[in-house]
Amino acid sequence: MPDTGPLAGLRVIDLTAMVMGPYCTQIMADMGAEVIKVEPPQGDNTRYISVGPAPGMSGVFVNVNRGKRSVVLDLRGDDGRAALRALIERADVFIHSMRAKAVTALGFGYDDVAAINPAIVYTNCYGYGRRGPHRDRPAYDDTIQAECGLPAVQKQLTGEADYVGTIIADKVAGLTALYATTMALFHRERTGQGQEVEVAMYETMASFMLVEHANGAMFHPPLGPAVYPRTVAPNRRPYRTKDGYVAALIYNDKHWNAFIGAVRPAWASELYATLETRAHHIDTVYGLVAETMAERTTAEWLALFGELEIPAAPLNSPDALFDDPHLNAVGLFETLDTPHGPVTFPGVPTWFSRTPGRVRGPAPELGADTADVLAELGLTAGGPR
């Protein structure tokens, strides 16, 4: 199939590892870019962190590195560095997740790369921004979740300080790296100018958390703590029904009035009649609704909420998503034949009328494309031909 994605024709040199950077470049590959993943001889550690059909092909790695080409270069040696410089000459984007000191010591800091290719967009994926005192600290999803306040918010919600059950910092930072890089490419399209971009997990997640939680702390003087009360109300959780659970948000006045009119709970009163008054008593409201939800089955509630157009959903497990009728109807999943058997990928979640993306291919074996990519540059593993 021809590449039809909006990034078709773009060449990305990807020196990222783990999830933040690879998730960014996975989406670029899905959207048509040629992504050349440059790996050290031992490979990206993510190759080995979960189950997979073959050594070095873990599920996490296979998903976030699909559609890429793998080139093994030892950047400690002259030949490896020469090959990377040759790749940079023909690239549109250079993206890495090494510490600033390490990438500079190898000779591939922004000034070095821009000297080779002034129009390149150079994206740094860091744990902490270089202008702050934490710039040299290691960062992982768990530590960034802790620093940005997620476990503290979870403690307000559940009584225990917990991480959320997904690597949210890695993925949000990866999406941020994607939009920052494509914005820089848009600027280059208009002006011809390349530039350096920096995306740090901590700053990204602090900004993400404070979208709603900044709240009263934004003002001078502060009007309250940095917290959005609704999201940390202890009774805010899926409602237990007679036979299971249901998620529902009876939020605005239209939803509320429809619910009260249909169910007629004994506790309905003027105190909860408007969004503003409910917001001031939100945990009490959640508790009262929870008591009412226990009176009917999940199917009964979902049917009623459907009639009333109140947002509601059953509780799915991640396994159930693969069989979800809506996700399959919109074509989210793509099954590809790979050297290790069929793989069903959660595919492109966006839709373009003219330039649709797609899963371009399976994840590469370590170094599978080294010889071909070097040949395209007029090089061999031992240097120039």
C-alpha positions in Angstrom: 0.0 0.0 0.0 1.3 3.5 -0.8 1.9 5.8 2.1 -1.0 8.2 2.3 -0.6 9.7 5.8 -0.1 13.4 6.3 3.6 12.8 7.2 4.4 10.8 4.1 7.8 11.8 2.7 9.2 12.8 6.1 12.3 11.1 7.4 12.8 10.7 11.2 16.0 9.6 12.9 14.8 8.1 16.2 17.3 7.7 19.0 14.7 7.2 21.7 14.1 4.3 23.9 11.5 2.9 26.4 8.0 4.5 25.7 7.9 8.3 25.7 9.9 8.9 22.5 9.0 5.6 20.8 5.3 6.4 21.3 5.8 9.8 19.6 7.6 8.3 16.7 5.2 5.3 16.4 2.4 7.8 15.6 4.6 9.5 13.1 5.2 6.2 11.4 1.5 5.4 11.4 1.0 8.8 9.8 3.4 8.0 6.9 6.8 9.1 8.1 9.8 6.9 7.5 11.2 6.3 11.0 14.7 4.9 11.3 15.2 3.6 14.8 18.8 3.8 15.7 19.6 1.2 18.5 22.8 0.3 20.3 24.1 -3.2 19.8 22.1 -4.5 22.8 18.9 -2.9 21.6 16.2 -0.8 23.2 15.5 -2.2 26.7 11.8 -2.2 26.0 12.5 -5.2 23.7 12.8 -7.3 26.9 10.3 -6.1 29.4 7.1 -8.1 28.7 5.9 -11.2 27.0 6.4 -11.7 23.2 6.5 -14.3 20.5 10.3 -14.2 20.2 13.3 -12.9 22.2 13.6 -9.1 21.9 10.1 -8.7 20.6 8.0 -7.9 23.7 4.5 -6.8 23.4 5.2 -3.2 24.6 8.2 -2.9 22.1 6.2 -4.4 19.2 3.4 -1.9 19.7 5.3 1.3 20.1 7.9 0.5 17.4 5.6 -0.8 14.6 6.3 0.3 11.1 9.9 1.5 11.9 13.3 0.4 10.5 15.9 -0.8 13.0 19.5 0.2 12.4 22.2 -0.9 14.9 25.0 1.7 15.3 27.7 1.7 18.0 28.0 5.4 18.6 31.1 4.9 20.6 33.0 4.1 17.5 33.9 6.3 14.5 32.0 4.2 12.0 28.8 4.4 13.9 29.1 8.1 14.4 29.9 8.6 10.7 26.8 6.6 9.7 24.6 8.7 12.0 25.9 11.9 10.5 25.1 10.6 7.0 21.6 9.8 8.2 21.2 13.3 9.6 22.1 14.9 6.3 19.0 13.4 4.7 16.6 13.7 7.7 13.8 16.1 8.6 13.6 15.2 12.3 16.2 14.1 14.8 14.7 12.9 18.1 16.5 11.4 21.1 15.9 10.5 24.8 19.5 10.5 26.0 20.6 12.9 28.8 21.9 16.2 27.6 25.5 15.5 28.7 25.5 12.1 27.0 24.2 13.1 23.6 26.6 16.1 23.6 29.6 14.0 24.5 28.8 11.7 21.5 28.9 14.7 19.2 25.2 14.9 18.5 24.0 17.9 20.5 21.8 20.4 18.7 24.6 22.6 17.5 26.5 19.6 16.1 23.4 18.2 14.3 22.3 21.7 13.0 25.8 22.2 11.5 25.2 19.1 9.4 21.6 19.9 8.5 20.4 23.4 9.5 16.8 22.8 8.5 16.4 19.8 10.8 13.9 19.7 13.7 15.8 18.4 16.7 13.6 17.2 19.6 15.0 16.4 23.0 12.9 14.0 25.2 14.0 14.5 28.8 12.8 13.7 32.3 13.4 17.3 33.5 14.1 20.5 31.5 17.7 21.6 31.2 17.1 25.0 32.7 16.1 23.6 36.1 18.1 22.1 39.0 16.8 18.5 38.4 18.1 18.4 34.8 20.5 15.5 35.5 18.2 13.4 37.5 16.9 10.1 36.1 13.1 10.0 35.5 10.7 7.1 35.1 6.9 7.1 34.9 6.5 6.2 38.6 8.7 9.0 39.9 7.2 11.6 37.6 3.7 10.5 38.7 4.7 11.1 42.3 6.3 14.5 41.6 3.4 15.8 39.6 0.9 15.0 42.3 -1.0 12.0 40.9 -0.6 9.7 43.9 -1.6 12.6 46.2 -4.7 13.1 44.2 -5.4 9.4 44.3 -5.0 9.5 48.1 -7.7 12.1 48.4 -9.9 10.0 46.2 -9.4 6.5 47.7 -7.5 7.1 51.0 -4.3 5.5 49.7 -1.5 7.0 47.7 -1.5 5.0 44.4 -0.1 5.3 41.0 -2.7 5.2 38.2 -2.8 1.8 36.4 -1.1 3.0 33.2 2.2 4.7 32.3 0.4 8.0 31.9 3.5 10.2 32.2 5.3 8.4 29.4 2.3 8.5 27.1 1.3 12.1 27.8 4.9 13.3 27.3 5.1 11.2 24.1 2.0 12.9 22.7 3.4 16.3 23.8 6.7 15.5 21.9 4.6 14.6 18.9 2.7 17.9 18.8 5.8 20.0 19.6 7.7 18.3 16.8 5.0 18.7 14.2 4.5 22.4 15.2 8.2 22.9 14.6 7.8 21.2 11.2 4.9 23.5 10.4 7.1 26.5 11.2 9.8 25.1 9.0 7.3 24.6 6.2 6.5 28.3 6.3 10.0 29.7 6.9 12.5 27.0 6.0 14.0 27.3 9.5 14.8 24.3 11.6 15.0 24.5 15.4 15.5 22.7 18.7 12.6 21.5 20.7 12.7 20.3 24.3 9.9 18.2 25.9 10.4 17.2 29.6 8.2 14.6 31.3 8.0 16.5 34.6 7.0 19.9 33.1 4.6 18.1 30.8 2.8 16.3 33.6 2.8 19.3 35.9 1.0 21.2 33.2 -1.3 18.3 32.5 -2.3 17.8 36.2 -2.9 21.5 36.7 -5.4 21.9 33.8 -8.2 21.5 36.3 -6.4 21.2 39.6 -4.8 24.6 39.5 -8.3 25.9 40.2 -8.3 28.4 43.1 -4.5 28.4 43.5 -4.2 30.3 40.1 -5.5 33.5 41.5 -3.8 36.3 43.5 -4.5 36.0 46.4 -5.4 32.3 46.2 -9.1 31.5 46.4 -8.5 27.9 47.5 -6.1 25.0 47.2 -4.8 23.5 43.9 -7.5 20.9 43.6 -10.7 20.3 41.5 -13.1 18.9 44.2 -15.3 16.8 41.9 -12.4 14.6 40.7 -11.2 13.8 44.3 -14.6 13.2 45.9 -14.2 9.9 47.8 -17.6 8.7 46.5 -16.6 9.4 42.9 -16.2 5.8 41.6 -18.1 3.4 39.4 -21.5 2.8 40.9 -22.2 -0.7 42.3 -25.5 -2.1 41.0 -27.5 -5.2 41.9 -25.2 -7.4 39.8 -22.1 -5.4 38.9 -21.0 -1.8 38.2 -21.9 1.0 35.9 -20.1 4.3 35.2 -22.4 7.3 34.9 -22.1 11.0 35.1 -25.3 12.8 36.0 -23.7 16.1 35.6 -25.4 19.1 34.0 -28.9 20.3 34.9 -30.5 18.6 31.9 -29.0 15.2 33.0 -30.0 15.8 36.6 -33.6 16.8 35.9 -34.0 13.8 33.6 -32.6 11.4 36.3 -34.7 12.9 39.1 -37.9 12.9 37.0 -37.4 9.2 36.0 -36.2 7.7 39.2 -37.8 10.1 41.8 -35.5 9.3 44.7 -36.7 10.3 48.1 -33.6 12.5 48.8 -34.2 14.8 45.8 -34.4 18.4 47.0 -33.7 22.0 46.1 -30.3 21.7 47.7 -29.1 19.7 44.7 -31.3 21.4 42.0 -28.5 23.2 40.1 -25.0 22.4 38.9 -23.7 25.1 41.2 -25.3 23.8 44.4 -24.4 20.2 43.5 -20.8 21.3 43.0 -20.7 22.5 46.6 -22.0 19.2 47.9 -20.5 16.9 45.3 -19.4 14.1 47.5 -22.8 13.9 49.2 -24.5 13.9 45.8 -22.2 11.0 44.6 -23.1 9.1 47.8 -26.8 9.5 47.4 -26.7 8.5 43.8 -24.6 5.4 44.8 -27.4 4.3 47.2 -29.9 4.6 44.4 -27.8 2.7 41.9 -27.8 -0.4 44.1 -31.5 -0.8 43.6 -31.3 -2.0 39.9 -29.2 -4.1 37.7 -26.5 -2.8 35.4 -28.6 -3.6 32.3 -31.6 -1.8 33.7 -29.5 1.3 34.4 -27.8 1.3 31.1 -31.1 1.0 29.3 -32.6 3.9 31.3 -29.6 6.2 30.9 -29.7 5.5 27.2 -33.3 6.6 27.0 -32.5 9.7 29.1 -29.3 10.5 27.1 -27.2 10.5 30.3 -23.5 9.6 29.8 -23.1 6.0 31.1 -21.0 3.0 30.3 -20.3 -0.6 31.5 -16.9 -1.4 33.0 -14.7 -2.9 30.4 -11.4 -4.7 31.0 -8.5 -4.0 28.6 -9.0 -7.5 27.2 -12.7 -6.6 26.4 -11.6 -3.7 24.2 -10.4 -6.2 21.5 -14.0 -7.4 21.1 -15.7 -4.1 21.6 -18.4 -3.6 18.9 -17.8 0.1 18.5 -14.1 -0.1 18.3 -14.3 -2.9 15.7 -17.0 -1.0 13.7 -14.8 2.1 13.4 -11.8 -0.1 12.4 -9.5 0.7 15.3 -7.8 -2.7 15.2 -5.5 -3.8 12.4 -4.2 -7.4 12.2 -0.9 -7.9 10.3 1.0 -11.0 9.4 4.5 -10.8 10.9 7.5 -13.2 10.9 6.2 -14.4 14.3 2.6 -14.8 13.4 -0.4 -12.6 13.2 -0.5 -9.5 15.5 -3.6 -7.4 16.2 -2.5 -3.8 16.8 -4.6 -1.0 18.3 -4.3 1.1 15.3 -4.8 4.8 14.3 -7.4 6.5 16.5 -7.8 9.5 14.2 -9.5 9.8 10.9 -8.4 11.9 7.9 -10.6 12.2 4.8 -7.6 12.8 2.4 -4.5 11.4 4.2 -5.5 8.5 6.4 -2.8 6.9 8.5 -2.4 3.1 9.0 -0.1 0.6 10.8 2.7 0.5 8.2 4.2 -2.8 9.3 5.4 -4.9 12.2 8.1 -3.9 14.6 11.6 -4.6 13.3 14.0 -7.2 14.6 17.1 -5.7 16.2 19.2 -4.4 13.4 17.0 -5.9 10.6 17.5 -2.8 8.4 21.1 -1.9 9.1 22.6 -3.2 5.9 19.8 -1.7 3.7 19.9 1.7 5.3 23.7 1.9 5.2 23.6 0.8 1.5 21.2 3.7 0.8 23.8 6.0 2.2 26.7 4.4 0.2 28.1 2.8 3.4 28.8 -0.6 4.7 29.1 -1.8 8.3 32.8 -1.2 8.0 32.6 2.3 6.6 32.3 3.8 3.1 31.9 1.5 0.1 
